[in-house]
Amino acid sequence: MHSLDPRRVLLLVDVVRAGSLTAAAARLDYTTSAISQQIAKLEAEAGQPLLERHARGVRLTEAGSALVRRAEKIETHLQAARNELDDIAGLRSGTVRIGTFPTAGASLLPRVVKLFKSRHPAVALTVRSSRFAALRAMLDSREIELSLLWDYEWNPVTDPELTVRQLLIDPPALLVSANHRFAKRRSINMTELAGEQWITREDSHPVGAALERACSAAGFSPTVAFAANDYQEAQAMVAVDLGVSMAPRLALSNLRDDVRVIPLRGAPSRRILLVHLAEHRLTPAEAQLSGIFADVARNWRR
């Protein structure tokens, strides 16, 4: 017995429902001869007769009855699959897996999630937060489909395997305590900060490299008083006058009352990016989410 052609198996179901080859041909817009040929090929694949023809139409053989029972289950599964695909295409179901990093996860992403869920409540969102290398690996393993990433001008994301969309430029700011001599300044230049002690992030964090470059361009090396594990810890040390700190604006969504933020000139900004694998074709839900990211980022810039 040869393997069964699923299209012919489903055609057999149509013939049985129509009651005759002629009626099936009329319903499916085929000739009776074409239907007869396909059923004959199916019987050859099955290695035995499936239909008995008589004056009033057709009757299934025992083998034909067994095959039709199976085929009707296949038909049900195919329809369920079609309905599920339609739901996903119409954003009535499905899941989108997103990657983020902590500062974007605490600032930009909540606005995006809230807006997306208000528009498409039936689509589930899952979020993974990590550092750059881990997010890149999760894209490769398909643990996430879309991810927020960042870069600086000296180390841009130029990976040919990624499709990259710039969402916004995230400028740096200076953090000082509420009673610091610069606390009431409307802006400040890096060249004015040579005598300050600095609260920075631990050595491997990108903002540490940004601080080193900004200080070097201003003509001095930073004196580091404390290397914090996160921006909240950095703010706490700034608040008690251990030093000043540089942070991207997105890192300041949870600002302490005893810390002041001053726009900082002469320090590098970072780009905030939305990326996905170039080979990955966005689903309708992912495309909608990408558009919402762009809208939220546009409002953020304003």
N, C-alpha and C positions, 0 to 999 in steps of 0.2 A: 504494500500500500504506500502510495506517495503521500507527501505532506499535503494537508488540506489548504486550499486557498481561502482565506477568511472572507473575501468578498463573495465568493461563490456560496459559501456556507450561509452568509446572511441573505443572499439571493434566494436560497432554498426556503428560508423563513417567509420571504415576500410571496413566493409562489403559493405556499401553503395558506397564507392569510388571504390571498386573492382567490384561491379555490381552483385555479386552472392556469396553465401556461399563458393562454390568450389574455386572461384578465390581468395577470401580472405584467405582461408585456404592455398592455394599454396603460396601466397605472404608472409604470416606470418609463414609458415612452421609448420602448425597444420593440423590435419585431419579435413575433412568436418564435421564429427560427433562431434568433440570437439567444433568447432565453433557453430554448431547448438545447442548444449547443453547450451553453455554460453548465446546465444541469448534467448533461452527459459527461462533460469533463470532470465535474465534481464526483460523479459516480465512479469514474475511472480512478480518481484519486482515492476514493473510499474503498475501492475494490469490490463493490457490491451494489445492487440496485437500492435506490433511496426513495423513488416514487413509482407508484403503479398508476398508469394512465387508464382512464375509463371514459365512457361517453359523457358523464356529467362533470368531469374534471380530473383531479388527481387524488391519490390516497398514499400516505406515507407507509413505507415498509417498516419493519421493526428497527432496522438500522437507521432509516430516515427519521423515525420518531426520536431515537436516542440522540441523533445529531442535532435535531431541531431544539430539543430541551437544552442542550449545551449552548447552542447558538443564541437562544433567547436570553440566557444569562450573560453571554458576551455582549449582546446588544444593550442590555441594561447597564452593564459596566461602561460601555462606550458612551451611552447617553449621560451617565453620571459624570464621566470625564468631561464631556462637552459642556455640561452645566457648570462644572467647577471651573473650567477654563473661561467660560463666559462671566462667571462671578469675579474671577481675578481680573479679567480685562475691564470689567465694569466697576472695579474697586469695591465689590461687595464681599470680598473675602481675601485671604492671603496674608502673607507676612513679609515685612521688609526688615532686614537686618542691617543696622547702622553701626559704624565705628566712630569714636570720638576721642578726644584727649581732654584732660580734666578742666582746663580753663574754658574751653568751648562748651563742655558738658554742663558747666555751671552758669553759663551766660547765654550763648547763642542758641544752643540746642533746645532748651525748655520751651522757648517761644515757637520754634519750628514744630516740635512735637504737639504742643497745644493746638496750633492752627491746623496741622494735618489731621489730628484726631477729631476736631470739630467738623471737618469736611468729609472725612472718610472713617467713621467710627468702626466699621466692620473690618478694617485692615489692621492687623496686629503689627506693632513695632517692637523690636528688641534692640537693645543698645549694649555695645561693649566699649569700655573705656580703657585706654592703655597709652603707652608711648609709641613713637613713630614706627620703630622697627617691628613691634608686635602687631600694630595695625596693618602694616604692609604685608606681614605674613598671613594675617587673617583674611585679607583680600585674596591671596593666592589659594588658601585652603577653602575658600567660599564660606567661611564662618560669617562674613559680612559681605554685603554687595556694594554698599556706599560707605565712604569714610571721610570725615573731616581730617585734614592734615594741615601742616604749617611748613613754611620755609623762610629762610633769610637769603638775602641777595648773594652771599658768598657760598651758599650751599643749596641752590634751587632744586626743586623736584623736576627732573627732566627724564624720568623713567619712561622709555618708549612703550612699555607695557601698560601704562596708565593713561586714561583720559582725565585731564586736569581742568577744573573750572575754578577760577579765582573768584572768591566771594567778597572779600574785603581786605583792606590794609589795616593792620592792627598796630597803631602807633605806641611808643613807649611813654611812660609817665614816671615821675619821681614821687616817691612816698617819703614823707617826713612826719614827725610827730606834730601834734597840735600846737605845741609850744616852741617848735623849732624856729630859728630866725628867718627861714624861708617860707614859713607856713602860709603867709598871706600873699605870696608871689603869684602872679597870674601865669607866668611861664618862666622857664629858666634854661640856661645853656649848660652843656656839659663842662665847658671851660671854667665855670664858676664853682665847680664841685671838687677841685683837686685836693682840698684839705679835709674832705669828709671821710668818715669811716663808712663802710658799706655792708649792708646785709644782702647777701646774694643767695642763689640756689646752690645746692650741692654740685660738685664739679662737673658731672656729666650732663647737666641740664643746659639746653640751648641758650637760656637767658644769661648764663655765666659767660659764654663766649661772646654774646652781644655786649655785655658790660665791658669785657676786656677790650673789645674793638672800639667801643665808644670812648673809653678812657684813653686808649692809645692815640686815637685821632685827636683828642683834646689835649694831648701832651703830657699825660701822667699815667701812672699805674695805680689801680685801686687798692686801698688798704681794706682788707676784708676782716670784719669783726665777727661775722657769724655766717655759716652756710646752712640755710634752712631746707627742710624737706618739702615744704609746700608754701604757697603764698600767704596763707593764714598765719603760719608760724613766722614768716618774714614780717608781716604786719605787726605781730605782737612784739617783736624785737625793735621795730621802728618806733612803736608807741612808747616804749620805755627809754628812748633816746640812745639805744646801743649803736645806731647808725642810720643812714638813709638807704633807700632801696630803689632799684629800677624794676618796673614790671610792665608787661603789655596791658593795654586797656581792658581786654577781655578777662584778665585775671582779677579785676577789681569789682566784680559783681557783688561781693559780700564785704563791704568796706567797714572797718571799725570806726566808731565815732571819734576816737582820739588819734586818727591818722588823716593827713591831708594829701590830696593828689594834685600834682602840679604838672602841666604839659611840659615835656622835656624836648629841647632842641639839641641836635648834634648826636643823636643816638639812633640806631637802626630800627626800622619798623619790620614787622614780619607779615607775610601774606597768609591769609586763611583760605584754604583750598577745600573743594569738594571733589573727590576722585572716585573712579571705579576702574576696573580692568578694561582695557581697550577692547578686548574680545567679548566682553559681556554686554549683551543688548538689554537695555533697561526695560523692565516691565512697566506697564501703565502706572502702577502704584509708585515705583521708583522714580519714574519721570515726573509724576506729580510732586513727590517729595523734593526732588531736585529743584523744581520751580519754586516751591515754598522756601527752600533754603535761600535762593536768590532774592526773593521778595523780602524776607526777614533781614538779610544782610544789607539790602538797599536801604531799608528803614533804619537800620543800625547806623549806617554811615551818616544819614541825615541827623 
